[in-house]
Amino acid sequence: MTFDLDMIKALYAAMPGRIAKARKAVGKPLTLSEKILYSHLHSDQKLENFGRGKSYVDFAPDRVAMQDATAQMALLQFMSAGRPKVAVPSTVHCDHLIVAKTGAKDDLTAANNESKEVFDFLASVSNKYGIGFWKPGAGIIHQVVLENYAFPGGMMIGTDSHTVNAGGLGMVAIGVGGADAVDVMAGMAWELKFPKLIGVKLTGKLNGWTSAKDVILKVAGILTVKGGTGAIVEYFGEGATSMSCTGKGTISNMGAEIGATTSTFGYDESMSRYLVATGRADVAKLADKIKEHLTADPEVYENPEIYFDQVIEIDLSTLEPHLNGPFTPDLATPLSKLKDEAIKNGWPTKIEVGLIGSCTNSSYEDISRAASLAKQVADKGLKTKAEFTITPGSEQVRYTIERDGFINTFDRIGAKVFANACGPCIGMWNRVGADKKEKNTIVHSFNRNFQSRNDGNPNTFAFVGSPELVTALAIAGDLTFNPITDYLTNEHGEQVKLEAPTGDELPMKGFDVKDPGFQAPAKDGSKVKVSVSPTSDRLQLLAPFKAWEGTDLRGLRLLIKAKGKCTTDHISMAGKWLKYRGHLDNISNNLLIGATNYYNESINSVKNNLTGAYDEVPKVQRAYKAQGIGSIVVGDENYGEGSSREHAAMEPRHLGVRAILVKSFARIHETNLKKQGMLALTFANKADYDKIREDDVLDIIGLTNFAPEKQLELVLNHSDGSKESIMVNHTYNANQIEWFKAGSALNAMNAAKASAPKKKVVAKKKAVAKKVVKSAKKSSKPAAKKTAKKVVKKVAKKAAKKTTKPVAKKKAAKKVVKKVAKKKVVKKVTNKKVVKKAAKKSVKKVAKKKK
C-alpha cells in the first residue's frame, strides 16, 4: 500500500524545475543533498546560494514521524497550536514503551496494561488531528517508515535521532525535538542551518563476513561521535549501488552516532527493488521517470573534492568486519585486532548475551544472514555459549521470517524473540541480574552502547557489530573469537569452522503480514475528545514557560559542572523513566542523574550552595527553584550527544535552569534548548571551563542587547570575594532570540498567531476607507474642501464598522480609518447629499463583497 501518493506526485512534478533554478542560483552542479534541500524550501524562503554551515534556511518537509515516548510531549504542545488537523502527513509509532523481559507475547500484553493510558491518549489525539497511528507491536518507527513512507528525494523530520534511517531510501530525513515537529504539523516553516556536506565514496563490493554495518562502524571510527555535526553525509560510488536498500538504511541509521544532520544515498536499482517488494511499485515508476534528479549531478561524483567539504574513501573489497565499543559507538576495532585490544584494555572476554535486531539491523537480509549461522550450530554439532535474543523491526518482517522458518532456526539454538519494539536498544530490557552491577560483556547489532544504556548496569561492556558477527560471537561466547580464522570445538570434541554468512536481500516469496498494526485517523476529528486526568502520573497538560523578564540574569547558582561525556541519556535517562515522558514534572526527577560531577567525580551528587550539603541533582535544583534562584549547567564537549529527546531541554527549563554553558553542543540538543527558551552558550575560550568554581555565583551580562553574533559576558563571583569575567558565544539568529524573549518557540508562535487577525482587520479597514474616498471623488463636483473632509471621514468610519464586525469599535482600527480619510482630500464637491449618497452606495457594495 502506498501512503500519500498525491503528495509524492506533486513533489516529483515540481522537482526538475526547482532543481534547475537552484543550480542557476548556486552556479555549479549539485549534490543529491542540495537537490533535496533546495526542492524543499519554504514558500516564504528566498532562493539564494546559501552558505554551508552559516545560513539559516526555512524548509517545508513532506512529513513528520513520532515515536510514542517523544510523541507525548510533541502532541501536548501541538494541542496548544489551535489547528483542527495537521498540515502535513504525520504518524505516531508505539515502539518505546514495551519492556523486553520474557518474550514477545507476554511483554506486549504487559505493555498494553501498564501504558494503556498513554496509548489511548496517543490514539485519540492521532484520531482527532488526522495522524496515522501504529499500534504497540506494529514495529519500530524507523523500520515501519522505511517499509511504508520513505521515498527517494523526499524530506522528513522525526522526533527521534534515528529518523535518519530513511536515508537508505534516498531521503533527507532529520531527527528533531518535538517543538520542531509542532512547527511543521502546524503548517509553519522549519528552520535549519544549511548543512555542510561530507562525501563518502565507496568502491569495491562487500564480501564474506563484511556487511553494510561495518561501513558505518568504520566511518564512526574516522569521524568520531561529533565529526559529522552540522553536516549531511552523502554516500556514492560503485560500492553504494552494489549494496541493498536496507543495508543503506543501516548506514544512514548510525549516522546519528557521528552527529550528522542526516545521511543519504542516490536513487538506484536496489531502492526500486525495495519499493516494489514493499508494495510501492507506483512510487518506483514515478522515481524512475525523474531518476536523474534523485542523485547528484554526474560532475559531482566524478570530482567530489570540488563539491563536498570533506571526502572519505572506503574500499569495501578490503574492509574488515568491525566491533565498536565499549561505552561509545566510535571506538572502532577491526576484527583482526579485537583479541589484542580486549586483552590490552582488560575488557571481559566472556560474552554473556548476544542481541540482534533493532531499528538499525532488523531487515529480512539481516535476519536471514544471522539465521544462516544459527543453522550451522546444529549442523556442526555446536552449542551456543551465550544467551541470544532477536528483536524484529516490524510485524511485517517478523511474520515473514516466521513463515520462512527463521524463527524455528533461532528457537533450536535457544534464542528468545522479543516484541517488535526498541526494547534493549533503549534500556527497556528487564535483564535478570543487571541490578548486581557486575562487570560483564554483551554484543549487539544496535546503534548505541553508552554506559548503562542497555540494561542500567554501568559495568556492562557493550559492543556494537553486525547481526552476523554478533551471532558468531554469541555462538562462541568469547570476545576474542575471530570467525574468519578461528575454529570452535563442538559437542563431539571436533574442531569446526563457521562458514561465511549468506542470505537473501529480499524474501523470494515476497513480504507477508496479517495485521500490520496501522490505524487510520477519522476523516473528521472535530467530535473526537481528548482527555487528560489532572491526577495522572503519566500525562500532564503543559503550561507555557514564562517569558524573559527583560533584564540580565544575575545571582545564578552552579547546578553542576559535568565532566566528560554527557549525552541525552545522562541528562534525561530512558529505561524506567520512559513511562513519564508525558508528565514533565515527574520526569524532571531524572534531570542529570547520570552526569559525573567534576568536583567529586560522583554521579548524581552535587553541592547545594544554600545548605553546603551534597544531594541528588534534581533535589538541589528544586531547592533553588523554591527560593526563586536561577541556575546554570556547565558541560564538556558535544554536550547533548545522542537521542533527540527534548525532555533533556524541557526538564532544566521546567526546574528553573536558565542557561547551559558548554565547550560544544550536539546539533539537536542545542536546537531543543533554543526552542524551549533556554540560553545555549559556548565558551569563547574552552580553557575557561576550568575557571568555574563549585560555589560561584554567576551573572550573564548583555542580554538587554542580545543580538546575532554578539558575545555575552559571564561574570564569575567567587566565594573569596574575587571576580573574573569571561566571554561566551551563541548561535542564535534574530528569530531564535525572539523565542528566548517570548519564553519558548511555542509561545512566540502563539503570540504571532494571536496578533495576525488584528493585522487582517486593519488591512480590511484601510481597503474600505480607500474605496469610500475613491467613490466620493468620482461622484463629486466643485465645493469646499472642509465639507468633503468631514463627509468622507464620517462615511469611511461607518463603512469600516459595517465591514469588519466584531472588532469594528477597536480604537486602533478607527485611527487607521481616520488617517486614511485625512490623507484623501476631495477637492471638488457639489454638496453633502451628493457625496453621502455616492459614498453609501460604495459602502454597501464593499460590505456585500467582504461578507
Buried (B, 14 or more C-beta within 10 A) or exposed (E): EBBBBEBBEEBBEEBBEBBEBBBEEBEEBBBBBBBBBBBBBBEEBEEEEBEBBEEBBBBBBBBBBBBBBBBBBBBBBBBBBEBEBBBBBBBBBBBBBBBBBEEBEEBBEBBBEBBEBBBEBBBBBBBBBBBBBBBBBBBBBBBBBBBBBBBBBBBBBBBBBBBBBBBBBBBBBBBBBBBBBBBBBBEBBBBBBBBBBBBBBBBBBBEEBBBBBBBBBBBBBEBBBBBBBBBBBBBBBEBBBBBBBBBBBBBBBBBBBBBBBBBBBBBBEBBBBBBBBBBBEBBBEBBBEBBEBBBBBEEBBEEBEEBBBBBBEBEBEEBBBBBBBBBBBBBBBBBEBBBEBBEEEEBBBEBBBBBBBBBBBBBBBBBBBBBBBBBBBEEBBBEBBBBBBBBBBBBBBBBBBBBBEBBEBBEEBEBBBBBBBBBBBBBBBBBEEBEEEEEBBBBBBBBBBBBBBBBBBEBBBBBBBBBBBBBBBBBBBBBBBBBBEBEBEBEEEEEBEBEBBEBEBBBEEEBEBEEBBBBEBEEEBEEBEBEBEEEBEBBBEBEEBEBBEEEBBEEBBBBBBBBEBBBBBBBBBBBEBBBBBBBBEBBBBBBBBBBBBBBEEEBBBBBBBEEEEBBBBBEBBBBBBEEEBBBBBBBBBBBBBBBBBBBBBBBBBBBBBBBBBBBBBBBBBBBBBBBBBBBBBBBBEEEBBEBBBBBBBBBBBBBEEBEEEEBBBBBBBBEEEEEBEBEBBBBBBEBBBBBBBBBBBBBBBBBEBEEEEEEEBBEBBBBBBBBBBEBBBEBBEEBEEEBBBBBBBBBBBBBBBBBBEEBBEBEEBBEBBBEBBEEBEBEEBEEBEBBBEBBBEBBEEBBEEBE
